[in-house]
């Protein structure tokens, strides 16, 4: 099934690249974006290659060469999925702009089609890598411990890619908005703005390549955690428990393809030109017309996700029966899917501008930037309630069903991990709904810079607004699954490290929990300050160009785009290292100094604190962004009004919230857990044990 998914990726890539590219102006702007994105990723990957070689050497020296090899494969696969997504996105953006000049439906099809390449690359590469390793080490009883190295490699690349790309994209975005919109009063993506190309490059390296590596890691870690816990149940059919997460992931590829074709398929396909099987699916293809509202567009993508969820449930029933495990585990998969869709619905409610929370931020903008920020923070904090309740219920139900199935705590924890696999089983389509957003955003920028007709920008803005909501939904899936996976990895770590019991009154336990709860705040502070420093440099450079280049504001002179691209690139690559290295080194430090029990406390504190902070930041950022877009539809004075300027300030505060610090936290949670699991056998009582 992984190979079938890769086959779809190649077919769909050829299909997307076949769409018209538009005129020479569109092509020249898109070429500048492609050049900047490729240059950044090449430099980033060269730095990460050094990190991968060093860490692989350490793993081979202290553990096993097999784990080191799996680590390298996980890193390469994660980087490859991110690069392929970026490669597609920077070529789909001008094609989306050209398609939007014809119809909203065609624009959606091209943008979503490029997102589908990202989604299917992640699940196919991840499943192929893990399955290949499992087969290569088939005769080795420690094969699953080796495969944890694959997750470690994927997590490492994901964190650096997400943080580095996030710093790049948000520094350029904030700098462009503060000088362009607020100070100069020119539209978003105006070609006179020197930071506009860097902003569009950032959408691709952060929101596509970084996000792809992020969710590749989420997907891989959930399968690895579940398979690892399958060995702890101790039943005769242990092989079935290990195989089940792989089979559910394979079923998810089929289900995701069904969901993708609902959006990109051809409704008028004739039975004579294809099979009756294909014609059956064509009945479910959704089309949107030119008068479609945000709700209509959202419903189209919702139908895609819901159809995939229904399909994976049917296919998962077969996988449960084939694996020879209890029927209760099919109910666990159902719990995971329902929890994922529940978190998605809650996220949509708090971030879509069709709903009251986001509109309340727009209303608060009438009285200035301060009230905009206060209301946005409040909405973000309030949005944590439902995801926490949903995840808590999912954990309790999963443990209960696991007990019903096999009557042990090990089975209950295995069920929690399986619900995380269920939540991410339709990642192929949920990531497509997420990854298409930056393509639509870029398409709008290219349309603005090439002076295309106003209706083209209106269509791309509609697609972009939808992308903000679906991106927040994708982050909700990733964060929710991160908690379930982190809990499963913690259980696997406790087993691998031979931790007999966890006592809150143990002298090292509470310090471990407190340090763990602090780390997401330290991590977020480092990433936010990195964005702030880089944005500061961009703002000074853009101001300098407006001040010193004659005729720039009048449009008779061209800005120096490359300088802003260079500032963002250098700042992102320099400042991504401290937070990334912290995530790898702190668990090792705590494990060796305070001991294996303190490290378990650290993971508990990080998971609880990071979950809440990640949800708050992602949703507050999404709500601020869409509150600005609600005003831009003509509400509260529309573009250029005082309310709009205040909303732009809120949006710039929310940018690093939702696209740098917030989404990187779910990687932090799992990376620290998987580092602990990989080195579990090396930890003991600790150098400072009592």
N, C-alpha and C positions, 0 to 999 in steps of 0.2 A: 504493500500500500504506500510505503514511503517513496518507492520508485515511481508508482503511478502519480503521486503528488508532484514529483519532480518533472514527470512528463507533462503534466498540466502547466507547470510553471514555464517550461520552454515553449509550449504552444501558446499560452497567453501572452508571453513576452513578445513573440513574433506578431501576435494579433494587435497588441498595443502599439508597437513600433510601426505598424502598417497604416495607422491613422495619419491624416495630413498634418504637416508641421506649420502651415500658415506661411506668411510672407517673410521677407528677409529681415525685417525689424524684429519679429517674434524670434526668429532663429538666432540673431546676434545676441539678444538679451538672454535667451536660454543658454547659449554657449558660454556666456560669462558666468552664469550660475553653475553650469556643469564643471567649468574649469576650477572655480573656487571650492566646490564640494569635493572634487577628486583630489585636489591639492591637500586639503585638510585631512581627509581620510588616509591618504598615503603617508603623511607625516605622523599622524596618530598611530597608525598600525606599525610604523617602524619603531616607535617608542614602545608599544605594547609587545612587539616581537622580542625585544630585549628582556622585558619583564617575564614573558612566557618561558624563555630559555633559562633564565636564572631560577625561577620557581620550579620548573621541571627538573633541573639539576638537584635542587634541594630535596624534592620528593623522591627522586631516584636514589639519593644518598641515604635518606633517613627511612624511607619506606620501601616501595618496590618499583622496578622499572615499568611494570605493567600500568600502575597508577599514573606514573609520569607520562607514559604514552597516551593514556586516555585523557589526561589533562591537556596535552598538546592538541589532540583531536577535537576536544570540546571547545578550546579556544579558537581553532581554525574554523570550525563549523559555525560558531557564533559570529565571528568576524565576517565569514562568507555570506551568511544570511543577511547581515546588516548591509554589507557592500552591495549585494544584488538588489536589495530594496531601494537603496539610494541610487544606484545606476538606473533603475527603472523610473524612479520618481522624477529625476532631473530631465528625463526624456519625455515623460508623460505630461509635465506641466504645460509646455507650449501646445501640445496636442489637445489638452483639455481646454485651453483658452480658445483654440481654433474650433473645437467641437462645440463649445458654449456659444460661439457666434452663430451656430445653426439652430441649436435647441438645448433646453435644460436637460432633457432626457439623455441626449448624446454626451453632454458634458459629464453627467453623473456616471454614465457607462464607462467612459474613458478613465476618469479619476478612480472610480471604484475598481475597475479592471487592473489598474496598476497596484492598488492596495491589495488586491487578491494575490498578486505575485509575491508580495511581502509576506502575507499571511501563510500561504501554502509553502513558501520557502522555509519559514521557521519550523513549521510542524514536520515537514518532510525531511529536512536536514537533521533535525533533532532526533526523530524516530529512527532514521537510517543509521546515524552514528551510534546510538545506544544499542540497537539491535545487532549491528555488525560487531560491536565489542562483545556482546553477550555470546554471539556465535563463535567468535575467534577464541574466547576463553572458555568454551563450552565444557572442557574437561577439567577445569580448575574450580575447586569448591569455593575459592575466594573471589570468583569473577565479579560478584556484585560490589564488593569493596573496591575493586579496580575501577568499576564504572562510576563510582562516586567522584573519581578524578575527572571524568567527563563533565560532571556538574560543576566541579570546582573551576575548570577551565572556562566553561560557559559563563559562570557567575563573575569571574575576574574580568573578562573582556566586557561583559555587560555593564559592570559598574563604571569602568573607565570610559566606555563609549557613551553611556548615558550622562555621566558627569561632564566629560569633555565636550560632547555635542551640546549638552544643555547650557553650559557656560557660554559656548560660542553663539548659539541661536538667541539666547535671551539678552546677552550683552549687545548684540547688533540690534535686536528688536527694541529694547529699552532706549538705546541711544538714538535710533531713527525716530521713534515716537516723540521723545522729549524735545528734541530740537525741531523736527519737522512739523509735527502736529501742534504741539503746545507753543513753542517759541516763534516759529515762522508761519504757522497757520496754513501750511500746505497739506494736501491730501495724503493719505497713506499710500505708500508705494509710488510717490511722485518721483519721476526720473531725475529731478534736480537735487534730491536728497543723496548725499554721498554714501550713506549707510544702507541704502535700499538693496543693493546687490548682496551685501554681507547678510542682511536680514533674510533674504530669500535663500541664500546658501545655508544659513543656519537652520531653516525649516527642514532641510534635507539631511544634514549631518546630525541634528539633534532629534527631531521628531520622527524621522524615518530610520536612519541607520542606528541611532542610539536606542530608539524604541524597539526596533527589531531584535537587537542583541539582548535587550531587557527581557522581552517576552520569550525569546528562545531559552533564556536561562530559567524563567518561571516554568515553562513547559517541561524542560529536561529535569529540573529538580523535583517536580511533582511526581514524575514517573519513577525516578531513581529512589526517592524516599519511600514510595509505596512498595516497590519491588523489594527493597531492603527489609522493610518491616514484614513482608510476606514470609521471609525465612524464620521469623521469630514465633510464628503461630505454632509450629511444631506438629502440624497434622500430616497425615500420610500424603495428602495431595498438595504439599508445599509448592511443587512446581506450578500448580494451577494458580496459587496466590501470587507467585512471582510473575507469571505470564499475563495475568488479568490486566494490569495497567497498560502493558504494551498493546494488548488486543483492543482495549477501550480507545487508546490513542489511534490505532489503525482504523477503528470504526469511525472515529471523529474526522478522519481525512475524507472518507466517503460522504459523511453528513455535511461537512463544510463545503465540499464541491457542490452539493445540492443547493445549499444556501447561496453560494456565490452565483450560480446560474440563474437564480431567481432575479438577481439584479442585472447581470450582464447578458442574459440569454436573449434569444430572438423569439418574440411572441408569435410572429407570423410564419414560423417554419412549417413547411408542408410535409405531411407524412410521406409523400412520395419521394422526397429528397433525403429522408433520414429514417431512422427506425421508429417503430411505434413506441419503443421505450423512451426515446428522446422526445417524441411528441407528447408523451404523458407529462414530462417535466415542463414542457413549454406552457402548459396550461397554468402553471403557477408563477410564470414570469410577471413581474410587476412593472408597470410603466407610469411615468409621471408626466403631466402636461405643463404648459407654460405658466399656468395660474396656480401651480402647486405651492402650498404654504410650507413653512418649516415643519408643521405637524405631518403633512402629507409625505414629505421627504423622509422624516423620521420613521413614519409607519412603514415605508418601503424597506428600510434597513432592519426595522424590528421584525417584519415578516421573515426576512432572510435569516435572522438569528433564531427566531422561534422555530422555523421549519427545520433548521439544522439541529436544534435541540431535540425536536420530536424524532428526527431520523436517527440521531445517535442513541436515543433511548431504545428504539426498536432493535438496532444493531447490537447494542450492549447486552440486550437480553440474550441474544445468541451467543455472545462471547462468554457470559456468565455460565450458560449451559455447557458450552464447549470446555470451559476451564474446570468443570467439575466441582465448583464451590457453591456455597449456599445461595439460594435465591435472594436472601436478605441483602447481599452485596449489590444486587441490581437496584434495590431501593436506596442504597447508599449513593450510587451514581445519580439517581433521581434527586436526592437531597442536594448533592453538589451542583447540579444544573439549576435547580430551583433557587438555591442560594445565590449563584452567579447572576441569574436573571433578576433576582430580588435586589441585589446590590446595584445592578445596572439601572433598574427602574428608579431606585432612590437617588442615584447619581443624576439621572436625567431630570428628576424633579427639582433638584437643588441647583442645576447648572443651565437648564434650557431657559431662554428668555420668554417662552410662552407660559412659564410658571411664576407664581408669586415671589419666591425667594429672590430670584435674579431681578425681577422687576422692582422689588423693594430697594435694591442697590441703585438701580437707575433713578428711582425717586429720591433717594438720599443724595444723589449727585447734584440736585438742585441747590443744595446748601453748601457745596464745596467739597474739596478733596478729602478733608478730615472725616466728614460724615460718610463719605463713600467707603473709605478704608475701614471705619468702625463697623459699618453694616456688613461689609464683605467678610471681615473676620468673624462676625457673629454668625453669619450664614454658614461659613466654613465649619465653625465649631458645632453648630446645630446639626450639620450634615453627618456628623460622626455617629449619631444615636442609632439610626436604622442599620447601617452596615455592621456595627458592633453586635446589635441584637441578633441580626441575621446570622452572622458567623458563630455567635455563641450557641444559637439554636441548632445550627448545622453540626457543630462539634458534639453537642449532647445527643442529638438524634443519631449521628454516625456511631458514637461509642455504644449507644443502646442497641443499635442494629447489629454491630459487631458482636456484642455479648449474646444477642439472640442467635446469631449464626454459629459461634464457636465457644461461647461461654468463658472468655478470658479477656483480661485487659489488653493483651497483645493484639487480639482480634479487634478490639475497640479502637486502638490506635491505628491499626492497619486500615480500618474503615474510615477514619478521619483523613488519612492520606489518600485513600481511594476517592473520597468526595472531592478532594482538591484536583485529582485527575479528571473527575467528571466535570468540575467547573471549567476546566481548561480544554475539555475534549473538543469543543467547537472553536478553538482558537484560530483555526484557518480562516473562518469567516468573521469572527469578532475582531481579529487584528486587521482584516481587510477594511472593516468599517472605520477603524482607527487610522490606519496608514493612508487612507485616501484623503484625509483632511489636509495635511500639508501640501499635497498635490493641488487641491482646489485653492488653497491659500496662495501658492506660487502662481497658479493660473490667473488669479485676480491681479496679482502684482504685475505680471507680464502684460495683461490686458490694459492696466493703467499706464504702464510705461510706454506701451506702443500706441496709445491713444485710440484704442478700439472703441466702437460705439457704446453708449451708456448701458444699453440692455445687456451687453456681454458682462460688464462688471456687476450688474444686478444679479445675473445668473450665477456668476462665480461667488458673489457674496452670500447668496442663498446656500450654495454648496459649502462654503467656508463656515457659515454659522452652524450648519448641520455637523460639520467636522469637529467643531469645538465641543459639541455635546457628545458625539460618539467617541471622541478622544477621551473625554472625562469618563465615559462608560468603560472604555478599554482599560483605563487606569484602575477603575473600580474592580474589574475582574482580576487584574494583576495583583492588586493589594489584598483582596479577599483571599485569593488562592495562596498568596505569600504567607498569610497567617496559618492556614491549614497545612501548607507544606513545611513551614518552620516548626510547627508543633510535631509533625511527623519526623522531621530531621532531628529534633530534640530527643524524641523517643528513641530513634536509632542511635544517637550519640550516647545516651544513658546506657543502652544495651552494649554498645561497642566498648565503652570506657569502663564497664563493670561497676557502675554506680549503683550501690545496693539500695540506698534511700536518700531522699532530699529532705533535710530538716531545716525549717526556717530559722531555728534558733542556733544553727551551726555558726560558729564565729565568722566564717568566710562567706556564708550564703547571702546574708543581707547586703554586705558590701558589694558582692557580685551583682545582685539585683539592681542596686542603686547605680552602680557604674553602667550597667546595661541600659537602664532607663535614661541615663544622661547622654549616651552615645548618639542617638538620633538627633538630639538638639545640637550637639557639637558638630556632627556631620552636616546638618542643615545650615548651621552658622558658617562653616567653612565654604560651602557651595554658594550660599547667598552672598557672602562677602566677595567671593571670586567673581560672581556676576556683577556686583556693584563696582569693583575695581575696573573690570574690563569695560563696563558701560561708561564709567567716568572717562576713560581714555577715548572711547568712541565719541562721546558728547563733545569733548574738547576739540577733537579732530573735525567733526562736522561743523561746529561753530567757526573754527579757523577757516575752513573752505568757504563758508558763506561770507565770511568777513574779507577774505583775501583774494578770492577768484572773481574778477570783474565779470558782470553779466550772468553769474550763476543763478541768482534769484529771478532774473528776467527770462531765463531759458535760452540765452544766446551763447552760453559757455557750458562745457561738459564737466561734471565733477570728477574727482579722482576716486573711483570706486575701489581700486586695488589697495590703497592705504588702509581703508577701513576693514577690508577682508584680512589684511595682514595683521592688524591689531587684534581682531577677534581670534584669529588662528593662534598667534603667539600666546595670548593671554589664556586661552582655553587649554592649550597643551601644557603650559607651565603650571597652571593652578589645579589641574585635575589630579595631580599625583598625591598631594597630602591626604585628601579624604579617601582616595582609593586605597592607599597603603595602610591607612588607619584600620580599615575594615578587615584587612588580612592579618595585620600584626597584633591587634589588641586581643583577639581570642587566644592566640598562641601565648602571649604574655601572661594573661590571666590564668590560663591552663597550667603553665609551668610554675608560676610564682605562687598563686593562691590555691591551685589544685583543681581536680576535675569537678568537684561539687560546686565550687565557686563559679566555674565556667558554665555549668548548667544554670545557675542563678543569673549570670550575665545574659544568656540567651533568652531566658524568661523575661527579664527586664527590657531587653532590646525589642523583643517581639511585641509586647504590650504597648510600650511607649511609641515605637516606630509605626505601628498600625494606626493609632489615633492621629499622630502627627501627619502621616502620609495622606490619610483621607481628608483631614482638615485642609491641608495645603493644596491638594489637587482640586478639591471642590471649590474652595474659595477662589483660586486662580481662574477656574473655568467660569464661575459666576461673575467675577469682575469683567472678564473678557466679553461675555455675552451681554452684560449690563450695558457696556459701551455700544455693542452692536444694536441693542434695542433702541438706544437713543439715536443711533445713526439711521434707523428706519423712519425718523421724523418725530419721535416722542421727545417731550421736554425740551423742545427747541431745536432738535436735530444737530447735524454736524456744524461745528463752529461755535455753538452756544457755550455758555459758562458751564452748564451741566455736562456737556460733552467733554470739555477740557478736564473737568474733575474726574469724569469716568475714565479718561485716558490715563490719568495719574494712577487711578485704582488698577487699571489694566496693566500698567508697567510694574506695579508692586506685585501683581498676581502672576506675571510672566515667569519669574524664577520659582514661584510657589508651585505652579502646575507643570512646568516643563523642565525643571532642573532638580530642585531639592525633593519635592513630593514624590515623583515617580522613582527617583534613585533610592528612596528609603526602602522600598519593597525588595530591591536587590540587596541592600545592606543587611536586612533581616535574614535572608536566605544564605548570603555569602558567608556571614559569620557562623551560621549553623553548619554549613557544609565544610568549611575549614575545620571546625571542631570535630566533625565526623571523620574527615580524612585523617586527622592526626590523633584520633581518640586513644589509640593504643599506646601513645607516647606519654600521656598525662598520668600523673599519680597523685600523691597527697599534696604536692606543692612544696616549694622551697620555704614558704612561711607558714606551713601547717602547724596547728596547735596540738 
